[in-house]
Amino acid sequence: MSRPQTQSVKGFHWLHLITGWNRWTGASVNRGIFGAALTVATFRFVAKLFSVGKELTVAKTFETSDALDTYPLWRVEG
């Protein structure tokens, strides 16, 4: 007995989303530029969220201890 092959629901939705995005941004040059700017803005926002999460984790872990001084958050030249 063989099981019928079913398409993954998750993959199907992603395919629909990508197809719709390509159709919408490919309609004109201006929409393509807007889509690219929106993509960059989205990834920048996600990176900022991860950065805030990192800072909160470091602050919760080390608090105001001297161990935080050994963790180089940034480098000061000069």
Buried (B, 14 or more C-beta within 10 A) or exposed (E): EEEEEEEEEEEEEEEEEEEEEEEEBEEEEEEEEEBEEEEEEEEEEEEEEEEEEEEEEEEEEBEEEEEEEEEEEEEEEE
